């Protein structure tokens, strides 16, 4: 794939992940080419890649839309994410060194700081949360696992959920992260697996509450 195609892919994917292109909204090649500063050919290449990764869908008339998901699709997404991230946590529990644990604590401190704002800082929360989970996946040392997780389009779901979280719900997420860190310090794979499973399931039920109000 060309450098222009890679650039278009990165720009369009960021547009979706940031929520600037909302689920269900229509995209056009012309609009995206202008946004990315490339011709329509690299945009078409990027869109084929994004379609394969389930970020976008095409209608029968070939119109392009940002993917939105049914309840069943979201259920499956969270179920798969829970299985994979719990497995990653179990693997990471026996691989974390002191430097990695310090990095996790710093991520969670950033989450705590975002929650304590007079109005919770959701973008900062999301950035630190993504880094926290990314560290665990990195330490798990399984490229295949990391690649599989990368194909789960969960970040727009996480963002949509977090935007509706109360301060208590945001703080609960940080508290669950602290328990994960304790499990990692104990090098207890079963404990880490159980905590991560519960963490993802709670996020799923929070998201169900959000889309139930939509």
C-alpha positions in Angstrom: 0.0 0.0 0.0 1.3 3.5 -0.9 2.4 6.1 1.6 -0.6 8.3 0.4 -3.0 5.3 1.2 -1.4 4.8 4.6 -1.8 8.5 5.3 -5.5 8.4 4.2 -6.1 5.3 6.3 -4.6 7.0 9.4 -6.6 10.2 8.9 -9.9 8.5 8.3 -9.4 6.1 11.1 -8.6 8.9 13.5 -11.7 10.8 12.4 -13.8 7.7 13.3 -12.0 7.0 16.6 -12.3 10.6 17.8 -16.0 10.5 17.2 -15.8 13.4 14.8 -17.4 11.1 12.2 -20.3 9.7 14.3 -21.6 6.1 14.0 -24.1 6.0 11.1 -22.8 9.1 9.4 -22.2 9.1 5.6 -18.7 9.6 4.2 -17.8 10.4 0.6 -14.6 9.8 -1.3 -14.5 13.5 -2.4 -14.9 14.8 1.1 -12.3 12.4 2.5 -9.8 13.2 -0.3 -10.1 16.9 0.5 -9.7 16.2 4.2 -6.6 14.0 3.7 -5.0 16.1 1.0 -4.7 13.2 -1.4 -6.4 12.0 -4.5 -9.4 9.7 -4.5 -7.4 6.6 -5.4 -5.5 6.4 -2.0 -8.8 7.1 -0.3 -10.4 4.1 -2.0 -7.5 1.9 -0.9 -7.9 3.2 2.7 -11.6 2.6 2.7 -11.2 -1.0 1.5 -8.9 -1.5 4.5 -11.3 0.2 6.9 -14.2 -1.8 5.6 -12.3 -5.0 6.2 -11.6 -3.9 9.8 -15.3 -3.0 10.3 -14.8 0.7 10.8 -17.1 1.5 7.8 -19.9 -0.3 5.9 -21.3 0.1 2.4 -24.9 0.1 1.5 -26.4 -1.8 -1.4 -26.0 1.4 -3.5 -22.3 1.5 -2.5 -22.7 4.6 -0.2 -20.2 4.6 2.6 -21.2 5.0 6.3 -19.3 4.9 9.6 -20.2 1.6 11.2 -22.8 1.5 13.9 -23.6 -1.7 15.7 -26.7 -3.6 16.8 -27.0 -4.8 20.4 -26.0 -8.3 19.3 -22.9 -7.0 17.6 -21.9 -4.9 20.6 -22.4 -7.9 22.8 -20.1 -10.1 20.7 -17.6 -7.3 20.5 -17.4 -7.0 24.3 -17.4 -10.7 24.7 -14.4 -11.2 22.4 -12.6 -8.2 23.9 -13.2 -9.6 27.4 -11.8 -13.0 26.5 -8.8 -11.6 24.7 -7.9 -8.8 27.2 -8.4 -11.2 30.2 -6.0 -13.6 28.4 -3.5 -10.7 27.9 -3.8 -9.8 31.6 -3.0 -13.3 32.6 0.0 -13.5 30.4 1.2 -10.0 31.5 0.9 -11.0 35.2 4.0 -13.1 35.0 5.9 -10.7 32.7 5.6 -7.2 34.3 8.8 -5.8 35.7 9.1 -2.8 38.0 9.4 -0.3 35.2 6.2 -1.6 33.6 4.3 -1.4 36.9 5.5 2.2 37.4 4.2 3.0 33.9 0.8 1.5 34.8 0.6 3.5 38.0 1.4 6.7 36.1 -1.4 5.9 33.6 -3.9 5.3 36.3 -2.7 8.5 38.2 -3.6 10.4 35.0 -7.0 8.8 35.0 -7.6 9.8 38.6 -6.5 13.4 37.7 -8.9 13.4 34.8 -11.8 12.2 37.0 -11.1 14.8 39.7 -11.6 17.8 37.4 -14.5 20.0 38.2 -16.0 18.5 35.1 -14.3 15.1 34.3 -11.8 15.5 31.5 -13.1 12.7 29.2 -10.4 13.1 26.4 -7.7 12.8 29.0 -9.4 9.8 30.6 -9.7 8.1 27.3 -6.0 8.7 26.4 -4.8 7.4 29.7 -7.2 4.4 29.6 -6.0 3.5 26.1 -2.4 3.7 27.3 -3.1 1.6 30.4 -4.7 -1.3 28.4 -2.0 -0.9 25.7 0.7 -1.4 28.2 -0.9 -4.7 29.3 -1.1 -6.0 25.8 2.5 -5.0 25.1 3.7 -6.8 28.2 1.7 -9.9 27.3 4.2 -10.3 24.5 1.9 -11.9 22.0 1.9 -10.2 18.6 -0.9 -12.5 17.4 -3.1 -11.4 20.4 -2.2 -7.8 19.9 -3.1 -8.0 16.2 -6.4 -9.7 16.9 -7.4 -7.1 19.5 -6.5 -4.3 17.1 -9.2 -5.6 14.7 -11.9 -5.2 17.4 -13.5 -1.8 16.8 -14.0 -0.9 20.4 -12.5 2.6 20.8 -15.6 4.5 19.4 -17.7 2.3 21.8 -15.4 3.2 24.7 -15.7 6.9 23.9 -19.4 6.8 23.5 -19.7 5.0 26.9 -17.3 7.3 28.7 -19.1 10.4 27.5 -22.1 9.2 29.5 -20.2 8.0 32.6 -20.9 9.6 35.9 -17.9 10.7 38.0 -18.5 7.6 40.2 -18.4 5.3 37.2 -15.2 6.9 35.9 -13.7 6.5 39.4 -14.8 2.8 39.5 -12.8 2.2 36.3 -9.7 3.6 37.9 -10.4 1.5 41.0 -10.5 -1.7 38.9 -7.2 -0.7 37.3 -5.7 -0.4 40.8 -6.8 -3.9 41.6 -5.3 -5.1 38.3 -2.0 -3.5 39.3 -2.1 -5.3 42.7 -2.7 -8.6 40.8 0.3 -7.9 38.6 2.4 -7.1 41.6 1.4 -10.4 43.1 2.2 -12.1 39.7 -1.2 -13.8 40.0 -2.4 -14.7 36.5 -5.8 -16.1 37.7 -6.5 -12.9 39.7 -5.6 -10.6 36.8 -7.7 -12.7 34.4 -10.7 -12.4 36.8 -10.4 -8.7 37.4 -10.0 -7.9 33.7 -13.0 -10.0 32.8 -15.2 -8.1 35.3 -13.8 -4.8 34.1 -14.8 -5.4 30.5 -18.2 -6.8 31.5 -19.0 -3.8 33.6 -18.1 -1.6 30.6 -20.4 -3.6 28.4 -23.4 -3.1 30.7 -22.5 0.6 30.9 -22.6 0.8 27.1 -25.9 -1.1 27.0 -27.3 1.6 29.3 -26.0 4.3 27.0 -27.5 2.9 23.8 -30.7 2.1 25.7 -31.1 5.9 26.1 -30.1 6.7 22.5 
